[in-house]
Amino acid sequence: MKNRTRLLALAGVGLAATVGKRTIESRRAERVPYETVEEGDEVALRRYPQCVLVETTAPTEGTAFRRLADYIGGENEGEERLPMTAPVRTGADAAGIDLPMTAPVRTSEGPDGVRMAFYLPDGYDATSAPVPSDPAVRLVVEPEKTLAVSGFSWFATDDRVDRVEHRLREALDEWGVEPHGEAVLLRYDPPWTLPFLRTNEVAVEVREVGA
């Protein structure tokens, strides 16, 4: 019994060390650059540059994620693996595959299903990004825009996302800033990240400050 307890303890320490190491590595991932325009207690306005994303709409998050993961893994014209910086391991259905990504992963839901997008690394534009092989995957070029964001930790459940979006829109109303478009969820961590270490944000586009 003592040996079993000792083995379980060692396994727990080993697991914690592995998760901690991976968490530190994921925090070093390339992130989409932005300029902070204004910042409050729980809400910030950020100006983002023009970005190139690879996007898909699918019935489930898992299907959407797999399509995009396949794209950055080489399912594109030229079979190019995109040189992104942070290796992220997906769930059990992709055991053994390291998926390098740029944070965050963007998701939103609509009548057609889950829309998910990966930001491509700095240096790619509409002409240099490899064309997807899957017709359900598309490249999107977004112009410079200002986003209002509010962050939270733990799992991004529907209820939690709704509460944060409500908080975000209330703050914008107090600031006199007009949002437009639907809110999106930004997730910065791989699936194995411990809940209390996760970084999530709800974001909505706003009209240029002072415009």
N, C-alpha and C positions, 0 to 999 in steps of 0.2 A: 504493500500500500504506500509506504514512504517513497519507494522508487517511482511508483506511478505518479504520485503527487509532484515529485521532483521533476519528472519528465514533462508533466503538464505545465509546470511553472517555467521550465526552460523553453518550452514551445511558445508560451505566452510572451516571454521576453523576446524571443526571436521574431515573432510576428510583429510585436510593437516596434522593434528596431527596423524591420523591413518597411513597415508602413511609414515610420518616421523618415527613413531615408528617401523613400519615394516621394513623400510630401515635400521634403526640402528640394528634391530635383524638380518637381512640378512647379514650385514657386520660382524657379529660374527660367521658366519657359518664356519665349518671346511673347509679348503682349501687344495688342494693337495700341499704337501711340495716341495720345490725346493731350489737349491743353485744358486745364481747369479754368472755367470762366467765373464761376461763383460756387461757393460751398456753404452749406448750412450744417445743422446737427446731424441730419440723416439723409440729406439730399444734396446732390452736386450737379452743376451744369458743366458739361464737357464738350469741347469742340473737337471733332474727329476729322482727320484728313480723308481724301478720297481713298476708298478701299476696294479691293477685289475679293469677292467671296465665291465659294463654290456652294451651291444650294440645291436642295431637293425637297419635294413634298411627298409624304408617304403615309400609309394608314397608322403606323406606330413609330415611336421614337427609335426603337431598335432597328427597324428597317431603314429609316432615314440615316441613322448613324452608320450602318453598315455600307450603304451606298457611298457616303462621303469618305468613309475610311478606305474603301476600295479605290476611290479616285486618287487620294493622296498616296496610296500604296502602289500605284502604277497602272490602274485601269483608266488610261487616257492615251491620246495619240502620242506616240513616242515611248510609251510605257515608262514615263518618268516618275521616279519617287521624289516627291517634293522635299527639298532640303529644309524642313522645319526643325525647330530646335529641341523640343521637349518630347521624349518618348513617353507615350501614355498607353497603358495596357487596357484593353477592353475586357468585357465580361467573359463568361465561360464559353460562349459560342465562338470566341476568337482566341482561345488560349494559345499562348506562345507567339502571338503577333504583336510587335511593338508598333504603335501608331504615333508618329511624330506629328504634333499639332501646334498651332498658334492659338493661345487663349484670347477671348473666350469662345465657347460654342454657343451659337444663338438659336433659340427655338421660339416658336409661336404656334398657336393652334387656330384653325379656321374650318370652314365647312368642307374643305377638300382633304383635311387631315393635318398632320404635324409638318410644319415647315421648319427645316433645320439648315443652318449654314455654318461653314468653317471659314474663318478669315484666312486668306493666304498671306504668307510672310511679306514683309517689306521688300520691294524689289520686283515683284510681279505686277504686271499691268494687263490690260485686256488683250494685248498682242503677244505677250511672253508667257502667259499662263497656259499650260497644256489643255487642249480641248478634251472634255470628258468623252469616254467611250460609251457610257450608258446614256441613252437619250432622256432618261428621267433625271439626270444630273445636269446642271447648267451653271455657267459662270455669270456672275452679276457684278457690275461696276457701280458702286454707290458714290455719289458726289460728297463733298465736304458737308458735314451736318453737325448740328448741336443736339446733344441728347441730355435729357434729365435722367439721372440714375439714383436709385436707392438700394443699398446693399443689405444682405442678410446672410446668416449662416444656416447650418443644418440642412436637412433635405428640402428640396424645392417642391413641396407638395402644392396642389392646387389652392388649398385654403391659405397657405402661407404666402404664396405668390399674390393672391387676391388682396390680402391684407396689406402687403407692401405696396402694391399698385395704388390702393386707396390712399395710403399715407403719402405716396409720391404726388398724386394728383391734388391732394389737399394742400401740400406745401407749395406746389406751383400756383394754385389759386391764391394763396396768401402772398406770394411774390408778384402776382400779376403777370405771370408768364403763361402763354397759351400753348398747350400741347396739341399736336395733331398726328393722326395715325394711331395704329394699335400699339399697345405695349408689347415688348418682347422680353424674354428671359435670357440672361447671359450667365453661363456657367464656366467657371475657371478651372475646375479640378477634375481629374480622372475618377472613374467610378469607385475605386477602392479607398478614396480619401475618407478618413474618419468624419462623421457628421459635424462635429463641433469645429473642425478645421476647414470646412468647405467655405468657398467664397462664391456667392451668387448675387446677381443684381437684376432688378427690374428696370427697364429703360424705355423711354418714350421720346420721340423726336419733338423738339420745340422750335418755334420760330426764333430766328436770330435775335439775341439780346440787343435791344436798342433799335431793332428794325421797325 
